[in-house]
Amino acid sequence: MEHTKIKVLIADDHSLFRKGLEQLLELENDIEVIGEASNGKEVIEKAVELNPDVILMDINMPIKNGINAIKDLKEKGCPAKIIMLTVHDDQEYLLEAIRTGASGYIMKDADVDHLLKAIRDVYRGETYIQPNLSGKLIKDFDRLNYYSVRKEFEQYNLTPREIEVLLLIADGKNNKEIANELYISEKTVKNHVSNIFKKLDVNDRTQAAIYVLKNHLK
């Protein structure tokens, strides 16, 4: 039986970039580029017409920028997963893209392997942030405290201690640092971390941070 290919739509206002990206992706057996768009308005029209699985989208596009295009696509119920492919590594752009509904964020100068992993990961329903950018996401939690998120996470049956651990994870602290701060053993921290990931249905620290951003701190 023939394997289903991941249908990709490329949205960028630079024709040479689109063509180069298409040539790279077409080398992969499991990816098919089904269309291109040169501005934010066109990507919405093409997404409705072509029904892609994944949209690779620049942030800075004419007529309608990438962030606003995401909002419109979500309002129309477009099921495509969206990866922001951009020159911006600013924390503000990253946070806004994730909050708006992007499933991935990757730099235009990233290695091809990162891009291919991003496409395959988001197609499977995961979120992909280029590894060297994840720290910018975590820093957004500096302003948080236990009381501001306690109510939000009670629905997930997180214990008060698990919420404390979650916030320290989001603050970028490792298990040893969390253990020292809370005066508990590293083994206890590991147990808490495991329970948190299980209850939130995430696989790692960055995903936990993304989950909070996307669902609770808009």
N, C-alpha and C positions, 0 to 999 in steps of 0.2 A: 504494500500500500504506500502511495506517495506521501511523503512528509509534508505537512502544511507549512508554508513559508510565512514568516512574519512580514506583514504588509506595512511598508514605511512611506510616510509622506514627509517631504523635506520642505521647510518654509524658511527662506532667507532671501534678502533683497539683492544678494550678489550672485549673479548667474554662474560665474566661474567656480565659486565655492559650492553651489548646488551640484554642478556637473561633476566636480572632483569627488564630492561626497558620494554621489550616486555610483560612480565607477568603483570606489572602494567597497561600498556595501554590496554591489552586485557580484563581487568575488566570493561572497559567502553563500553556501548552499541553502541556508535556512532563512535568508532575508531577500525580500523583493521590494524595490522602490516602485511604487505605483503612481506617484505623481509629485509635482513640485508647486510651490506657491511663492510669490515674490513680495507679498505684503500681508498684513494681518487680516484684511477683509477677504482676500483670496483664499487664505488657508482655511477659513471658516467654510467658505463655499465648497472647496475641494474636499474637506473632511466629511461634509454632509453627502457629497456626491460619491466619493470613492470608498468611504468607510474603512479607513486605515486602522491597523492595530496600534501603531506607534507613530507619533508625530515628532519630528526633530524640528525645533523652532527657535529662531533667534529672538532675543528680547527687543532689540532696536530695529523695527521695521516701519516702513512708511504706512500712512493711512490709519493703521491701528497697531500699537506695539504688542509684543508677545504676551505681556501680562494681561492686557485687556482682551486679547484674543482667547486666552485660557478661560477668562470669565464668561465670555460669550459661548464658547464651546461647552462649558459645563452647564450653562443655562439651557442650551439646546439639547442637553442629555447625551452629548457625544461620548461614546464609550472608549474612545482612543486614549491610550496612555501618552502623556506628553513629557518629552525631555527638552529642557532648555539647553540650547547649545550656544554659548555666548563668550564674549571677551571679558565680561564683568565677573570679577571674583569678590566684589563687595558683599559684605554680610547682608546689607539691606535688600539687594536684588535676590540673593539666595533665599532669604526668609520670606520675602513677598511671593516668590515663585512657588515655594512649597505650600504656603498658606493658601494661595489661590487655587492650587490643585495640581501643580506639576508633580510628576512621579520621579523625575530625574533632573539633575543639574550637572552639567559638564562643560569644561572649557574647550574652546575651539582649537587650542593648541595641544590638547590632550593626546596621548598615544591612542592609536586606533584600537588597541586591545581594550582600553577603558570604555571607548564608545560602544564597541560590540557587546561588552559585558553589560553596559547600561541598557542597551536595547533589549537584550535577552532577559535581564532581570525584571525590568518594568513590564515586559510582555507577560511574565509569570505572576505579576501582581505585586512585586516587591518595589521598594523605593531605592534609587541609586543616587548617591551624592559622591562626586569625585573625591577619593580618599583625602587628599590634601586640603579639601575645603570643609570637611566635616567639623573641624575645630571652630570654624566661624559660626556654625549652627549651634554648637554647644554653648558658646559664649553668651548667647541670648538668654540663658537661664540665670545669669548673674543677679538679675533683679528679683528672682522668684524666692518665695519662702514657703514653708510648710503650710501656713494658714491660707495662703492664696489659692492653693490647689487641692486642699484636703477634701472639700465638698465635691470637686470634679471627679476625684478618683475613688470616692467611696462606692460608687456604682460598680467598680471592678473588684470590690472586696479587698482592696489593698489595706493592710494594717497601717496604723500610724508609723510604725518603724519602717515599713516598706516604703512609705511615702518619703520619709527622711532619706532613705538610701537612694531612692529614685532621683531626688533633687541633687544629691551629692554626685551621683553618676552623671547627671546632666551638667553638673558644674565641672566635669572633666576629671574627677578624682578616681584613682584606681582603688582596688579592693583594700590594699594596705592602708591607704590614706583615709578611706571611709572607716575602717576598723579603728584607727587611732582617734578619729574625730568623735566617733560614737562610743568609744570605750567598749568595743566588743571584739570578738576574735575574727580573723580573716575567714575562717570556716563558716561562721555565722553570717558574715557578709555574703559569701558565695551562695549560701542557701537563700538569703533574701533576694539576691540578684536573680537567681534561677526562678524563684516564685514570681517575681515582678515580670520577667520576660514571658513566663507562661500565662500569667493573667492578662497581660496586654497583647499577647500573641505577636511578640517581636523576637528577633534573633540576636540583637546586639545593642550596645549603648547608643550608637547613633540612631538606630531605628526607634529606640525609646524616646529620644529627644524629638525626632521627626513626628512621632505619633502625638506627642503632647501639642506640638505646634499646629498640626493639621486639625486636631479635634477639639482643643480646649483653650488655646491662647490666641485666638484670632483678634 
